[in-house]
Amino acid sequence: MLVIRNQQILAARFLITDEFTVPVYAILGAGFLAGAGLVLTGSVFRDSRDLLRRLEGLRGAKETKHLHGMYRQGMEAFLEGQEEKALSHFQAILSADPSNTDALLRAGQVQRAQKNLKEAVEFHRKAHRLREDDLEPLYELVKDYEALGQLGKSKVVLNRIIQLRPRKAVSAYRKLRQYAMKEGEWGRAAEIQHLIEDQTEKTPYKLEAEKRFSIGIRYQIALEKAKENRREGANQFRKLVRSSPEFVPGHVRLGSVLIEMGQAGAGVEAWARGFEATSSPVFLACMEDYFLGNSEPESAIEALRTAVTRSRNDFLPKLFLARLYLRLEMIDEAHREFRALKDRVSTSPSMHAFLATIHERRGDPREAAAEYREALKLLDLPKLYYRCAVCGTRCPDWSDRCDVCMEWNQIGLDFSEDSKLEGMGSLPGPLYTGVP
């Protein structure tokens, strides 16, 4: 309708130059075609760009999948002990993607396993530069420097870990505690221990483990203090055994320090209290050795008798008392005590051996022989045993294969000829290694 009503206008001539004119409808048509061409060109360009992006994405996904496959193969080879093969996979990944931190980390681990420690450090440094806030490259560097024996650099890296994660660095603190303990810096170890306890999960198992470390560090500090000042050291040990009465070394050292200070009665009493608190036989041995060493056998006997009366379970102090009688050649007293104890144990080769010794010293070889036979029977000594030449596992019967290390043809009789036989013209070696 518009065209019909405007035919005269559309047919009018539009002056381009003095000599060249074109109708208005031609100009309008050309403008329409130009606009349509621009729209079509833009659409084609956008479609082409999207197509290229999709192609690049597919190519990138394919490349990523290929790299992941190589990484998996590298890890499998590493876990199987094929270190050279694993390293080749990781290096191939790095050739295609030098910033692949996972490949850098694993390549460094392989190099460390192969004792190429400087190369391991270089790989892990690169990984750290790429992921500065990631702790894994730093922990790997700690292992590298430890392997190199450069503990100073290990400490620097551990402190860097603590700076990055001050409230989540228990592993770093534990490693620093290990270094401090190894170097005898017990004050520093105590400081680190407090930090570890602040960050340790409040579970019974972990709390108990850290408690043991804390007690041990305090004990070592007390030992160092006792070297400088016995009185101060004794006070430290007293505090330790009051807070941790089950800690045997604390009681032992407290008694020793008091005796060194000239307070023998207090030292022996400290051992007696230690035995009451822990039931550890080491205190009975300490008291016995101290009095015998000072030629006071009567005091040793009295101390053990007192331990018998003060003990909740008197078996151990009675055993030590009987043994002490035997050491002092008080044969009748020893015999009386061992006979009383014999009925309280079901199987004890040592008890039969003690009784055999007593019968032998009393001039009764028949009874002595009978007790020795009982001891041998319980020890099962007449039986031959076999041993694995690879892992050393001992077993009562021969086998074609070791149940522990799984090696074949390594089970032989645990019995060797005297090397002096070589000088007599005989070759040294197992008495027997065949099938019984």
C-alpha positions in Angstrom: 0.0 0.0 0.0 2.8 2.4 0.9 4.5 1.7 -2.5 1.4 2.4 -4.5 0.6 5.7 -2.7 4.3 6.8 -3.0 5.1 5.7 -6.5 5.8 9.3 -7.7 8.3 9.8 -4.8 10.0 6.4 -5.3 10.3 7.1 -9.0 11.9 10.5 -8.5 15.5 10.8 -9.6 18.2 11.3 -6.9 21.1 13.5 -8.0 24.4 11.8 -7.4 26.5 14.0 -9.7 25.6 16.6 -12.3 25.4 13.9 -14.9 24.4 10.8 -12.8 21.1 10.2 -11.1 19.4 7.2 -9.6 15.8 6.6 -8.6 15.0 6.9 -4.9 13.7 3.3 -4.7 17.2 2.1 -5.9 18.9 3.9 -3.0 16.4 2.5 -0.5 16.9 -1.0 -1.9 20.7 -0.7 -1.7 20.5 0.5 1.9 18.3 -2.4 2.8 20.7 -4.9 1.2 23.7 -3.4 2.9 22.0 -3.6 6.3 21.0 -7.2 5.7 24.5 -8.0 4.7 25.9 -6.5 7.9 23.5 -8.5 10.0 24.3 -11.7 8.2 28.1 -11.1 8.4 27.9 -10.4 12.2 25.8 -13.6 12.7 28.3 -15.7 10.7 31.2 -14.2 12.7 29.6 -14.9 16.0 28.8 -18.5 14.9 32.3 -19.0 13.7 33.8 -17.7 17.0 31.5 -19.9 19.1 32.5 -22.9 16.9 36.2 -22.1 17.4 35.7 -21.9 21.1 33.9 -25.2 21.2 36.7 -26.8 19.1 39.3 -25.3 21.5 37.4 -26.6 24.5 37.2 -30.1 23.0 40.9 -30.0 22.2 41.7 -28.8 25.8 39.5 -31.4 27.3 41.2 -34.1 25.2 44.6 -32.8 26.3 43.5 -32.6 29.9 42.3 -36.2 29.7 45.6 -37.3 28.2 47.6 -35.6 30.9 45.4 -37.1 33.6 46.0 -40.5 32.1 49.8 -40.0 32.1 49.6 -38.8 35.7 47.7 -41.9 36.8 50.2 -44.1 35.0 53.0 -42.3 36.7 51.5 -42.8 40.1 50.9 -46.4 39.4 54.5 -46.9 38.3 55.8 -45.0 41.4 53.7 -47.1 43.8 54.9 -50.3 42.1 58.5 -49.2 42.6 59.2 -48.4 38.9 60.7 -45.1 39.6 62.3 -44.4 36.2 59.1 -45.1 34.4 57.2 -42.9 36.9 59.6 -40.1 36.4 59.3 -40.3 32.6 55.5 -39.9 32.8 55.7 -36.9 35.1 58.4 -35.3 32.9 56.2 -35.8 29.9 53.4 -34.0 31.7 55.7 -31.1 32.5 56.9 -30.8 28.9 53.3 -30.2 27.9 52.3 -28.2 31.0 55.3 -26.8 32.9 53.0 -25.3 35.6 51.4 -28.7 36.5 52.1 -28.6 40.3 50.9 -32.2 40.9 53.5 -33.5 38.4 56.1 -31.3 40.0 55.4 -32.6 43.4 55.4 -36.3 42.3 58.5 -35.9 40.2 60.2 -34.4 43.2 59.2 -37.4 45.3 60.6 -39.8 42.8 63.9 -37.9 42.7 64.1 -38.1 46.5 63.4 -41.8 46.4 66.3 -42.1 43.9 68.5 -40.1 46.2 68.7 -37.2 43.7 68.0 -34.8 46.5 69.1 -31.5 44.8 66.7 -32.3 41.9 64.0 -33.1 44.3 64.4 -29.7 46.0 64.3 -27.9 42.7 61.0 -29.6 41.7 59.4 -28.8 45.0 60.6 -25.2 45.0 58.9 -24.7 41.6 55.7 -26.3 42.9 55.9 -23.9 45.9 56.4 -20.8 43.7 53.2 -21.8 41.7 51.2 -22.5 44.8 52.6 -20.3 47.6 49.6 -20.9 49.9 49.7 -24.7 49.6 51.4 -26.6 52.4 52.1 -29.8 50.5 55.2 -28.4 48.5 56.5 -27.0 51.8 56.2 -30.3 53.6 57.9 -32.1 50.7 60.8 -29.6 51.0 61.1 -30.4 54.7 61.6 -34.1 53.7 64.1 -33.1 51.1 66.2 -31.0 53.5 66.0 -33.7 56.1 67.4 -36.2 53.6 70.2 -33.8 52.8 70.9 -33.4 56.5 70.2 -29.6 56.3 68.0 -29.3 59.4 68.5 -25.5 59.5 66.7 -25.2 56.2 64.0 -27.6 57.3 63.4 -25.4 60.3 63.0 -22.3 58.1 60.4 -24.1 55.9 58.5 -25.4 59.0 58.3 -21.9 60.4 57.0 -20.7 57.0 54.3 -23.4 57.3 53.4 -22.1 60.8 53.2 -18.5 59.4 50.8 -19.7 56.7 48.6 -21.8 59.0 49.3 -20.7 62.6 46.3 -22.6 64.0 46.6 -25.6 61.8 50.3 -26.5 61.9 50.4 -29.4 64.4 52.5 -31.5 62.1 55.0 -28.7 61.7 55.2 -28.1 65.4 55.7 -31.9 66.1 58.6 -31.9 63.6 60.2 -28.9 65.3 59.7 -30.6 68.7 61.5 -33.7 67.3 64.4 -31.5 66.3 64.6 -29.8 69.7 64.5 -33.1 71.5 67.2 -34.5 69.2 69.4 -31.5 69.9 68.8 -31.6 73.6 67.0 -28.2 73.6 64.4 -29.3 76.2 63.3 -25.7 77.1 62.5 -25.1 73.5 60.8 -28.5 73.3 58.6 -27.6 76.2 57.5 -24.3 74.5 56.6 -26.2 71.4 54.8 -28.8 73.4 52.4 -26.2 74.8 51.6 -25.0 71.3 51.0 -28.6 70.2 48.6 -29.2 73.1 46.6 -26.1 72.2 46.0 -27.4 68.7 45.6 -31.1 69.4 42.2 -32.7 69.0 40.6 -33.2 72.4 40.2 -37.0 72.0 41.4 -39.4 74.8 43.9 -41.2 72.7 45.6 -38.0 71.4 45.5 -36.3 74.7 47.1 -39.3 76.4 49.9 -39.4 73.7 50.7 -35.7 74.2 50.6 -36.1 78.0 53.4 -38.7 77.7 55.5 -36.3 75.7 54.9 -33.5 78.2 55.9 -35.7 81.1 59.0 -36.9 79.3 60.1 -33.4 78.4 59.6 -32.2 82.0 61.7 -35.2 83.1 64.5 -34.2 80.8 64.4 -30.6 82.1 64.6 -31.9 85.6 67.6 -34.1 84.7 69.4 -31.0 83.2 68.6 -29.0 86.3 69.9 -31.7 88.6 73.3 -31.5 86.9 73.5 -27.9 87.8 71.8 -27.9 91.2 70.9 -31.2 92.8 68.5 -29.5 95.3 66.6 -27.8 92.5 66.6 -31.0 90.4 65.1 -32.9 93.4 62.4 -30.3 93.7 61.6 -30.7 90.0 61.4 -34.5 90.3 59.1 -34.1 93.4 56.7 -32.0 91.4 56.9 -34.5 88.5 56.0 -37.5 90.6 53.2 -35.7 92.4 51.5 -34.8 89.1 52.4 -38.1 87.4 52.8 -40.8 90.1 52.8 -43.5 87.5 56.0 -42.2 85.8 58.7 -44.7 87.0 61.8 -42.7 85.8 60.8 -39.8 88.0 60.7 -41.8 91.2 64.0 -43.6 90.3 65.9 -40.3 89.6 64.4 -38.6 92.7 65.8 -41.4 94.9 69.2 -41.3 93.2 69.5 -37.5 93.5 68.6 -37.5 97.2 71.2 -40.2 97.8 73.8 -38.1 95.9 72.8 -35.2 98.2 73.7 -37.4 101.3 70.0 -38.1 102.1 70.2 -41.8 101.8 67.1 -42.5 103.9 65.0 -40.1 101.9 66.3 -41.6 98.7 65.4 -45.2 99.7 62.0 -44.0 100.9 61.5 -42.3 97.5 62.1 -45.7 95.8 59.8 -47.4 98.3 57.0 -44.9 97.4 57.7 -45.4 93.7 57.2 -49.1 94.1 53.9 -48.5 96.0 52.7 -46.2 93.2 53.8 -48.3 90.2 54.5 -51.9 91.4 57.6 -51.7 89.1 60.3 -54.2 90.2 63.0 -51.7 89.2 62.7 -50.0 92.7 63.3 -53.3 94.4 66.5 -53.8 92.4 67.5 -50.2 93.2 67.2 -50.7 96.9 68.9 -54.1 96.8 71.9 -52.9 94.7 72.3 -49.7 96.8 72.5 -51.6 100.2 74.7 -54.4 98.9 76.9 -51.9 97.2 77.4 -50.2 100.6 78.0 -53.6 102.3 74.7 -53.4 104.2 73.0 -56.7 103.5 70.8 -56.4 106.7 69.4 -53.1 105.4 68.7 -54.7 102.0 66.8 -57.5 103.7 64.9 -55.0 105.9 64.0 -52.8 102.9 62.5 -55.8 101.0 60.7 -57.1 104.0 59.1 -53.6 104.4 58.2 -53.7 100.7 56.4 -57.0 101.3 54.3 -55.5 104.1 53.5 -52.3 102.3 52.7 -53.9 98.9 49.2 -54.5 97.6 50.5 -57.6 95.8 53.5 -59.1 97.7 54.6 -61.6 95.1 57.3 -59.4 93.5 58.9 -58.2 96.8 58.9 -61.8 98.1 60.5 -63.0 94.9 63.3 -60.3 95.3 63.7 -61.2 99.0 64.1 -64.9 98.1 66.6 -64.0 95.4 68.5 -61.8 97.9 68.7 -64.6 100.4 70.2 -66.8 97.6 72.7 -64.1 96.7 73.7 -63.9 100.4 74.0 -67.7 100.6 71.2 -67.8 103.2 70.1 -71.1 101.6 67.5 -72.2 104.1 65.7 -68.8 104.1 65.9 -68.8 100.3 64.5 -72.3 100.1 61.6 -71.4 102.4 60.7 -68.3 100.4 60.9 -70.0 96.9 58.9 -73.0 98.1 56.2 -70.7 99.3 56.2 -68.8 96.0 56.3 -71.9 93.8 52.6 -72.7 94.6 51.6 -69.2 93.4 52.8 -69.6 89.8 51.5 -72.1 87.3 54.5 -72.2 84.9 57.8 -70.6 85.7 61.2 -71.9 84.4 63.0 -69.3 86.5 61.3 -70.6 89.7 62.5 -74.2 89.0 66.0 -72.9 88.1 66.2 -71.0 91.5 65.1 -74.1 93.4 67.5 -76.2 91.4 70.3 -73.9 92.4 69.3 -74.1 96.1 69.2 -77.9 96.0 72.6 -78.0 94.3 74.1 -75.8 97.1 72.5 -77.9 99.8 74.2 -81.0 98.3 71.1 -82.6 96.9 71.9 -83.3 93.3 68.8 -85.5 92.7 66.4 -82.8 93.7 68.5 -80.2 91.7 68.4 -82.4 88.6 64.6 -82.8 89.0 64.1 -79.0 89.1 66.4 -78.4 86.2 64.5 -81.0 84.1 61.2 -79.1 84.9 62.8 -75.8 83.9 64.1 -77.4 80.6 60.7 -78.9 80.0 58.9 -75.5 80.3 61.5 -73.8 78.2 61.1 -76.6 75.6 64.9 -76.4 75.0 65.3 -80.0 73.8 63.2 -79.2 70.8 65.0 -78.0 67.6 63.8 -74.8 66.1 64.0 -73.4 62.5 64.7 -69.9 61.4 64.2 -67.9 58.2 67.5 -66.7 56.7 65.7 -63.6 55.3 63.6 -62.1 58.1 64.9 -64.2 61.1 61.4 -65.5 62.0 61.8 -68.5 64.4 59.4 -71.4 64.1 59.1 -74.9 65.6 58.7 -76.8 62.3 60.3 -76.7 58.8 58.3 -75.1 56.0 59.0 -74.6 52.3 58.0 -71.0 52.7 58.2 -68.4 55.4 54.8 -67.2 56.6 56.2 -63.7 57.4 58.4 -62.6 54.5 56.8 -65.2 52.1 60.3 -66.2 50.7 60.8 -69.8 49.6 63.7 -72.1 50.4 65.0 -70.0 53.3 63.9 -72.0 56.3 66.9 -73.8 58.0 67.7 -75.3 61.3 68.5 -72.6 64.0 71.8 -74.3 64.8 75.3 -73.6 63.7 78.5 -75.5 64.0 81.4 -74.0 66.0 83.6 -71.9 63.7 86.6 -73.6 65.3 85.7 -76.7 63.2 87.2 -74.9 60.1 90.6 -75.2 61.7 90.0 -78.9 62.1 89.4 -79.4 58.3 85.6 -79.1 58.5 83.6 -76.4 56.8 81.5 -74.2 59.0 77.8 -74.0 58.3 74.3 -75.1 59.4 74.1 -78.5 61.0 71.1 -79.3 58.9 68.9 -77.4 56.5 66.9 -80.0 54.7 63.4 -81.5 55.3 63.2 -83.1 58.7 
